[in-house]
Amino acid sequence: MRSLSNSDAGRYYDVLAGAWQWLIEPSPSIVEPERRLQARLLMAVLLVLMTLGLLSFALILSGDYVTPGEPKEVTSMFVWITVTGILLLAVGYGLSRTTHYPLAALLAVGTVLSTTFVTVIVNPQDLRSISFLILGGLMGSLFLSVRTTVLVFFVTFMGLLLLPVFVAGFSTSKNLMRSSLS
């Protein structure tokens, strides 16, 4: 196997850096430096989330993410939740490349929160995903107004309080304490 020379490695790096720059370049109609930076950051976050979603999808299909003895219906639901999440994030990425990046940010936060809650409702015994609720709030604080971010945290808090209504046998205090210890 041929190793890369320094000049080959430099060209490879330049191509990757150029591709990344193109992928996170906002619309030219966004002229304010702060808004351009925020739009770039949003696109980078969405690309990372879509990549992680594709990795999760591959792990689900390979059976590495499935708990032994888990019903096939739960695995099938995880596939659909993951695919839906990736598609919504892709729509958000498309919006973020235009002047509609605030809408893309709202869609991204909503996607993270809703897919997390649906995952917990589908399989309340596996609480690995509940930590992603923090990600929704963090994304809101980066890309949304203060008022909207407060609303995101309120919805998240109310969702946690209402989980026992949607999931039989789920106790918010007991299950959250168990997930924080694991």
N, C-alpha and C positions, 0 to 999 in steps of 0.2 A: 504494500500500500504506500502510495506516494505521500509524503508529508508536505504541508503548505510552506512555501518560502515566505519570507517577511513581506515581499511585495504582493504575493498572492493573498496572504492573510489581510493585508491592508486594503486591497481591492474588495475582498469579501466583506470586511467590516464596513467599507464605504457604501457598498450596495445595500447591506442590511440597515445601516443608519439612514440612507436615503429612502428606503422603503418605509421605515418607521416614521420618518419625518413626513412623508406623503400621507401615510395613514392617519396621522393626528393633526394635519393642517386644516384649520377651520376655514369657513367661507371667507372670501376676500371682503365681503360686505360687512364683516365684523371688524371694525377699525379700532375700537378702544383696546389698548394693550391689556388691561385687566380682564376684559371679556374674552379676548383671544386666548389668554393664558388659561382661563377657566374652561373654555371650549376644548382646548388641547388636552387638558387634564381629564375632562369628561370622556373624550374619545379614547384616551389611553386606558382609563379605568374600564370602559365598556369592552375594549379589545381584550383586556386581561380577564374580565368576567366571562366573555364568550369563550375564550381559550380554556378557562377552568371548567366551564359548562361542557365543552366538547370532551375534555378529559374525564369528567364525571360520567358522561354518556358512554364513553369507551369502557370505563371501569364497571358500569352497571351491566353493559352487554357482555363483558368478559366474565361476570360473576364475582369479581373481586370486591364489589361494594355491597354485595348481598349478604345479609346475616343468615347463617345456616338455619334451615327450617322455616325461613320466611315464605309466606304464601306467594305463589306466582302472580297473583293479582296485585300484590303490593309492589313487586318488581316492575310489573307492567305499568302501574301508576307512576312510579319513579321515572320510567322512560318518558312517559307523556309529559310529566311535570318538567323534566329536564329539557326536552325538545321545545316545549312551549316557552320556557324561560329563555333559552338560547335565541329563539325566533323573536321574542319581544325585545331582547337586548340588541339584536341585529337591527330591528326597526328603530330603536333608540339611537344606535350608531349612525344609521342613515339620516335621522333627523339632526343629529349633532353635527353633521357635515354641512348643514345649512344654517340659516339664521334662527332656526327653531330649536337651538340647543337647550333653552330652559324647559321646553316640553320634553325633550329627550332625557333631561335630568329627572324630571318628575316620573316619566315612564320607567326609568332605570330603578329609581327608589321603590316605586310601586311593584315592579317585577320582583325585586329582591325580597320585599316584605311578603307579598302574596305567595310566592313559591315556597318561602320558608314556612308560613302558616299552613299551607296546603300539605306540605310534606309531613309536618307534625300531626295534622289531622288524619292523614292516610295511615301513618305508622307511629302512634304515640309511644310505643315501647322504645323507639330509637330516637333519642333526643340530640343526636350529633348536630343536626342542622339548626337547632334553636339559637346557637351562637351567631348565626348569620343575621339575626334581627339587629344586632349591633351595627353591622355593615350598612343596613338601610338608614339608620340614624346618622352614621358618619357621612355617608354619601349626601344625605339631605343637608347636613351642616356645611358641606363643601360647595354644593351646587344650587341650593335653593335659598330663598329668603329666610330670614329669621322666623317670621310668622309661619311659613310653611314647614320649616324644620320643627318648630314647636308642635305643629299639627301632626307631623310624622311621628314624633315621640309619643304624643297622646294616643294616636291610633295604635301604635305598637304596645303601649301599656294596657290599653283597653282590650286589645286582642289577646294579650297574655291573661288578663283577668277573665275573659270570656271563653278561653279554650276549654274549661271544664263543661261548658254548655254544649260544645260541638263534639267533644271527645269523651265518651263514657269511661268512667274510671280514672280520668285525668285530674290530678290535683296540682294546681299551679305551684303551691309552696313545696309540696313533697317532690314533684317531678323536677322543678328547677333546682332544688337543693341537691337532688341525686345527680343531675347533669353537671352541676358545678364541681362536684366531688370527683367525677370521673375524668 
